[in-house]
């Protein structure tokens, strides 16, 4: 396992004020970040959201959120940047840490409007972020630098008019460019089923077509500076939600693989990447190749897993922003399962609930128990809405038939 160098200069300990400006981005990711923040004593976390609605708003009740700000929902990035500047000034924010693609993209596009851009966490360039965010651009980049990845072409209706010129081998996956987490992906076993599907459903959004690779799912999470890896974890999926094909794993094992690491290292260097990233890979056992499938240029849903394995990515990113010293990072090779995975495993085998040591040390359950109020309140809101909805239906039926 390669050694990782120290970064920056060590400075005296102090309490840092950290602003998440896009708290509305993803409930699961924000939940994971709070788990990581719970392990940092000298952090005051401020969360800003453009949504008040459930479930994001429940995090205002977290004991790890120092202040929660919600603003009227708007797609105007200039207003959003103005609110970031206002909070940064009024609350002496030290670090501005966007966590989701939309927020990161908006900041990269409007960085010149930030009053304190030096407080922004390290991010990739706007150009490299665009490559990582686009399945099509990433496929071109991989091909250009000789990095393994599934063969990919942009989807167009013209492809369905000439079977002989079709360049991919079946089966293929049709992937919508704007989706994530496996949503909207469709697998086709032959040209006829592909052509029929899109002739019936039309092409209402941008897709790519990608050769399906039968193989094992791996992931690699990273913190980088100018293309150099400062911290990383490698994991292999071992459990998936049967109701969500092509979605992220809900159980995994942390491992190390030199060939995988070298492919990722080459990719991050070619992008001159700075900041965090979440990579999906497929291992083609027949050809002994790790294929880069996707880059998520943001925080991810298994931050808690990495925390349990020994790597606190949000903390490292904050330290990096404050020019503090990052010690060489080593992670444990442990298994992990999220709460959805726990439920599935217990359903399969009721005796699993007695594996209390595993559940406490290898799942996020203890973090839920440490900070239960947001989820108790969320459950209350959800239950109340369900009851109100049922009452309204009954009243409507009584009125209709009276």
GIPE-V683746 format. One record per helix or strand of 2 or more residues. SS is the DSSP state (a for helix, b for strand). FROM is the first residue (numbers start at 1). LEN is the number of residues. Records with the same first field share a line. If there is no record, write none. Layout:
SS: FROM-LEN + FROM-LEN
This chain:
b: 16-5 + 43-7 + 67-4 + 95-2 + 152-3 + 172-5 + 186-3 + 207-5 + 216-10 + 228-13 + 249-7 + 275-10 + 289-8 + 335-3
a: 27-11 + 56-6 + 77-14 + 101-9 + 111-3 + 117-3 + 126-8 + 135-11 + 157-5 + 163-3 + 191-11 + 258-14 + 303-7 + 313-9 + 339-10 + 350-5 + 356-7 + 365-6 + 373-29
